[in-house]
Amino acid sequence: PRNVLAGKFSVPFAVATTLVNGSSAVGSFTGENVTNPEILALAARVTVREDPAMTAQLPDRRPARVTVTLTDGTALTAETETNRGDWADPYPTAEIRDKYLSLTARLWPAPTAIAVWDETMALETRADMTSLSALMRRAAA
């Protein structure tokens, strides 16, 4: 990929950086990794192919198949009918919260991020957004 943003939308790069770094978290998509020879060499070996039979299942299902071919020629395959985190297999709230906290850690101290999360999660019980707006103004200051 030409840059970090392109890396986030490149399946070969995303697969390679996840395998090398053991994570697909935002920290794996860095300028350093976009130029990492080990990651780039592995990404060059990743092929993405459409399976028309899978595409035909859209939008009800979002299937995918991954096949990894080992150096001895052994092929390991896994398949799924939907993406994890999709409406049919949503992430647990605790996992979404953990990701939110990891992303906001670069912007706010943990107590601020937690307060914004808590207030956002309580919005449907609020008459208006006054308290969240005030909290966001303080966080941005």
CYANA upper distance limits for C-alpha pairs under 8 A (distance plus 0.5 A):
  1 PRO  CA      6 ALA  CA      5.87
  1 PRO  CA      7 GLY  CA      5.69
  1 PRO  CA     10 SER  CA      7.61
  1 PRO  CA     13 PHE  CA      7.85
  1 PRO  CA     34 VAL  CA      7.05
  2 ARG  CA      6 ALA  CA      6.71
  2 ARG  CA      7 GLY  CA      8.01
  2 ARG  CA     34 VAL  CA      8.11
  3 ASN  CA      7 GLY  CA      6.76
  3 ASN  CA     31 GLY  CA      7.29
  3 ASN  CA     34 VAL  CA      6.96
  4 VAL  CA      8 LYS  CA      6.93
  4 VAL  CA     29 PHE  CA      6.49
  4 VAL  CA     30 THR  CA      6.30
  4 VAL  CA     31 GLY  CA      6.28
  4 VAL  CA     34 VAL  CA      6.80
  5 LEU  CA      9 PHE  CA      7.40
  6 ALA  CA     10 SER  CA      6.74
  7 GLY  CA     13 PHE  CA      6.33
  7 GLY  CA     14 ALA  CA      7.21
  7 GLY  CA     29 PHE  CA      7.28
  7 GLY  CA     34 VAL  CA      7.26
  8 LYS  CA     13 PHE  CA      8.18
  8 LYS  CA     14 ALA  CA      7.01
  8 LYS  CA     29 PHE  CA      7.19
  9 PHE  CA     14 ALA  CA      8.14
 10 SER  CA     14 ALA  CA      6.50
 11 VAL  CA     15 VAL  CA      6.50
 11 VAL  CA     48 VAL  CA      8.06
 12 PRO  CA     16 ALA  CA      6.62
 12 PRO  CA     43 ALA  CA      5.15
 12 PRO  CA     44 ALA  CA      7.53
 12 PRO  CA     45 ARG  CA      8.34
 12 PRO  CA     46 VAL  CA      5.65
 12 PRO  CA     47 THR  CA      7.50
 12 PRO  CA     48 VAL  CA      8.12
 13 PHE  CA     17 THR  CA      6.45
 13 PHE  CA     39 ILE  CA      7.69
 13 PHE  CA     40 LEU  CA      7.57
 13 PHE  CA     43 ALA  CA      5.56
 14 ALA  CA     18 THR  CA      6.53
 14 ALA  CA     24 SER  CA      7.50
 15 VAL  CA     19 LEU  CA      6.72
 15 VAL  CA     43 ALA  CA      7.58
 15 VAL  CA     46 VAL  CA      8.28
 16 ALA  CA     20 VAL  CA      6.64
 16 ALA  CA     39 ILE  CA      5.92
 16 ALA  CA     40 LEU  CA      7.91
 16 ALA  CA     42 LEU  CA      6.04
 16 ALA  CA     43 ALA  CA      5.59
 16 ALA  CA     46 VAL  CA      8.41
 17 THR  CA     21 ASN  CA      6.19
 17 THR  CA     22 GLY  CA      8.18
 17 THR  CA     23 SER  CA      8.02
 17 THR  CA     24 SER  CA      7.64
 17 THR  CA     28 SER  CA      6.84
 17 THR  CA     29 PHE  CA      8.07
 17 THR  CA     33 ASN  CA      7.72
 17 THR  CA     39 ILE  CA      6.22
 18 THR  CA     22 GLY  CA      5.60
 18 THR  CA     23 SER  CA      5.22
 18 THR  CA     24 SER  CA      5.44
 18 THR  CA     28 SER  CA      7.66
 19 LEU  CA     23 SER  CA      7.73
 20 VAL  CA     38 GLU  CA      8.36
 20 VAL  CA     39 ILE  CA      7.12
 21 ASN  CA     28 SER  CA      7.12
 23 SER  CA     28 SER  CA      7.13
 24 SER  CA     28 SER  CA      6.45
 24 SER  CA     29 PHE  CA      8.38
 25 ALA  CA     29 PHE  CA      8.05
 26 VAL  CA     30 THR  CA      8.47
 26 VAL  CA    103 LEU  CA      8.09
 28 SER  CA     33 ASN  CA      7.46
 29 PHE  CA     33 ASN  CA      6.88
 29 PHE  CA     34 VAL  CA      7.67
 30 THR  CA     34 VAL  CA      6.74
 31 GLY  CA     35 THR  CA      7.17
 32 GLU  CA     36 ASN  CA      6.62
 33 ASN  CA     39 ILE  CA      7.43
 34 VAL  CA     39 ILE  CA      8.21
 34 VAL  CA     40 LEU  CA      7.90
 35 THR  CA     39 ILE  CA      8.38
 35 THR  CA     40 LEU  CA      7.52
 36 ASN  CA     40 LEU  CA      6.62
 37 PRO  CA     41 ALA  CA      6.43
 38 GLU  CA     42 LEU  CA      6.79
 39 ILE  CA     43 ALA  CA      6.52
 40 LEU  CA     44 ALA  CA      6.65
 41 ALA  CA     45 ARG  CA      7.35
 42 LEU  CA     46 VAL  CA      7.41
 50 GLU  CA     54 MET  CA      8.35
 50 GLU  CA     55 THR  CA      7.88
 51 ASP  CA     55 THR  CA      6.81
 52 PRO  CA     56 ALA  CA      6.55
 53 ALA  CA     57 GLN  CA      7.46
 54 MET  CA     58 LEU  CA      7.97
 54 MET  CA     62 ARG  CA      8.04
 54 MET  CA     63 PRO  CA      6.40
 54 MET  CA     64 ALA  CA      7.74
 55 THR  CA     62 ARG  CA      8.26
 55 THR  CA     63 PRO  CA      8.33
 57 GLN  CA     61 ARG  CA      5.98
 57 GLN  CA     62 ARG  CA      7.42
 57 GLN  CA     63 PRO  CA      8.06
 58 LEU  CA     62 ARG  CA      6.41
 61 ARG  CA     81 GLU  CA      6.38
 61 ARG  CA     82 THR  CA      6.17
 62 ARG  CA     81 GLU  CA      6.27
 62 ARG  CA     82 THR  CA      5.00
 62 ARG  CA     83 ASN  CA      6.84
 63 PRO  CA     79 GLU  CA      7.81
 63 PRO  CA     80 THR  CA      5.90
 63 PRO  CA     81 GLU  CA      4.48
 63 PRO  CA     82 THR  CA      5.49
 63 PRO  CA     83 ASN  CA      7.63
 64 ALA  CA     79 GLU  CA      6.20
 64 ALA  CA     80 THR  CA      5.99
 64 ALA  CA     81 GLU  CA      7.07
 64 ALA  CA     82 THR  CA      7.76
 64 ALA  CA     83 ASN  CA      8.32
 65 ARG  CA     77 THR  CA      7.49
 65 ARG  CA     78 ALA  CA      6.23
 65 ARG  CA     79 GLU  CA      4.79
 65 ARG  CA     80 THR  CA      7.05
 66 VAL  CA     77 THR  CA      6.06
 66 VAL  CA     78 ALA  CA      5.93
 66 VAL  CA     79 GLU  CA      6.92
 67 THR  CA     75 ALA  CA      6.83
 67 THR  CA     76 LEU  CA      5.93
 67 THR  CA     77 THR  CA      4.73
 67 THR  CA     78 ALA  CA      7.09
 68 VAL  CA     75 ALA  CA      6.10
 68 VAL  CA     76 LEU  CA      5.65
 68 VAL  CA     77 THR  CA      6.91
 69 THR  CA     73 GLY  CA      6.35
 69 THR  CA     74 THR  CA      6.12
 69 THR  CA     75 ALA  CA      4.83
 69 THR  CA     76 LEU  CA      6.83
 70 LEU  CA     74 THR  CA      5.74
 70 LEU  CA     75 ALA  CA      6.80
 70 LEU  CA     76 LEU  CA      8.37
 82 THR  CA     86 ASP  CA      7.34
 82 THR  CA     88 ALA  CA      7.43
 82 THR  CA     89 ASP  CA      7.68
 83 ASN  CA     89 ASP  CA      7.58
 84 ARG  CA     89 ASP  CA      5.92
 84 ARG  CA     90 PRO  CA      6.97
 84 ARG  CA     91 TYR  CA      7.56
 85 GLY  CA     89 ASP  CA      5.94
 85 GLY  CA     90 PRO  CA      4.64
 85 GLY  CA     91 TYR  CA      5.26
 86 ASP  CA     90 PRO  CA      5.72
 86 ASP  CA     91 TYR  CA      8.29
 91 TYR  CA     95 GLU  CA      6.84
 91 TYR  CA     96 ILE  CA      7.05
 92 PRO  CA     96 ILE  CA      7.07
 93 THR  CA     97 ARG  CA      6.59
 94 ALA  CA     98 ASP  CA      6.66
 95 GLU  CA     99 LYS  CA      6.79
 96 ILE  CA    100 TYR  CA      6.60
 97 ARG  CA    101 LEU  CA      6.60
 97 ARG  CA    117 TRP  CA      8.14
 98 ASP  CA    102 SER  CA      6.68
 99 LYS  CA    103 LEU  CA      6.69
100 TYR  CA    104 THR  CA      6.58
101 LEU  CA    105 ALA  CA      6.36
101 LEU  CA    110 ALA  CA      7.85
101 LEU  CA    113 ALA  CA      7.00
101 LEU  CA    114 ILE  CA      7.95
102 SER  CA    106 ARG  CA      8.26
103 LEU  CA    107 LEU  CA      8.49
104 THR  CA    108 TRP  CA      6.45
104 THR  CA    113 ALA  CA      6.93
105 ALA  CA    109 PRO  CA      6.85
105 ALA  CA    110 ALA  CA      7.02
105 ALA  CA    113 ALA  CA      7.98
108 TRP  CA    112 THR  CA      6.53
108 TRP  CA    113 ALA  CA      6.50
108 TRP  CA    139 ALA  CA      7.63
109 PRO  CA    113 ALA  CA      6.95
110 ALA  CA    114 ILE  CA      6.52
111 PRO  CA    115 ALA  CA      6.59
112 THR  CA    116 VAL  CA      6.72
112 THR  CA    139 ALA  CA      7.26
113 ALA  CA    117 TRP  CA      6.64
114 ILE  CA    118 ASP  CA      6.53
115 ALA  CA    119 GLU  CA      6.57
115 ALA  CA    135 LEU  CA      8.36
116 VAL  CA    120 THR  CA      6.50
116 VAL  CA    132 LEU  CA      7.44
116 VAL  CA    135 LEU  CA      7.26
116 VAL  CA    136 MET  CA      7.68
117 TRP  CA    121 MET  CA      6.61
118 ASP  CA    122 ALA  CA      6.78
119 GLU  CA    123 LEU  CA      6.89
119 GLU  CA    131 SER  CA      8.05
119 GLU  CA    132 LEU  CA      6.44
120 THR  CA    132 LEU  CA      7.34
122 ALA  CA    126 ARG  CA      7.26
123 LEU  CA    128 ASP  CA      8.21
123 LEU  CA    129 MET  CA      7.59
129 MET  CA    133 SER  CA      6.45
130 THR  CA    134 ALA  CA      6.63
131 SER  CA    135 LEU  CA      6.65
132 LEU  CA    136 MET  CA      6.58
133 SER  CA    137 ARG  CA      6.65
134 ALA  CA    138 ARG  CA      6.81
135 LEU  CA    139 ALA  CA      6.64
136 MET  CA    140 ALA  CA      6.56
137 ARG  CA    141 ALA  CA      6.77
